[in-house]
Amino acid sequence: MLIAKGVKMLELNYQGFIIHPMLVWDQNMAVLMDAGFPGQMDALREAMAQVGVSLDQLKAVILTHQDVDHIGCLPDILQECGQDIHVYAHALDKPYIQGELPLLKDGQLVNPPKGRVDVELNDGEELPFCGGIRVIHTPGHTPGHISLYLTQSKTLVAGDSMYSVDGHLEGIHEPTVLHLEEARLSLQKYVDLDIETVVCYHGGASRGDIDHQLKKILI
């Protein structure tokens, strides 16, 4: 689904389970936000190719957090792109992504996906990629969970801070949250943003009176 010029919500099918990484690009570079489940590299490459973006153009991967369905293809991406790509994540989730600590929710995995994190992100930081990407630290789902605000298209990439159903925001998915009160406080950070579209990793895009949808969740 094309959200705006140079902004695409990918739809990857994992055993009937749809997830939504984000791809943004311009004439200089492409940026992938989250990297799917392990084994989805071919599907990821194909989804990018549908809008004419190749792995050669990919210069950054931003991970919203450490869960296996968000870091799954990171090892494959690093193997194919090598030093030409930089990986961004919050410091609190970095050791889990790098395999220094077992994943908080998938610690039972014998061989979890892992890869280097080149740049630690901070709350409020603005990345000068593809019209501007603002980092919002939204802990709760994991300690280092971040959301991303795409300035040019007024799109909020919510990661797993919320989920949606049929285009409507449904709030926090409580069974997968590590710290519910933190997760609730994190949603308050969205209130002052000028948002036209919210993309939830689980559920996809929501549009239309986002302020009203958020207020209903925050009551």
Buried (B, 14 or more C-beta within 10 A) or exposed (E): EEBBEBBBBBEBEBEEEEBBBBBBBBEEBBBBBBBBBBEBBEBBBEBBEEBEBEBEBBBBBBBBBBBBBBBBBBBBBBEBBEEEBBBBBBBBBBBBBBBEEEBBBBEEEEEBBBBEBBBBBEEEBEBEBBBEBBBBBBBBBBBBBBBBBBBBBBBBBBBBBBBBEEEEBBBBBEEBBBBEEBBBEBBEBBEEBEBBBBBBBBBBBBBEEBEEBBEEBEE
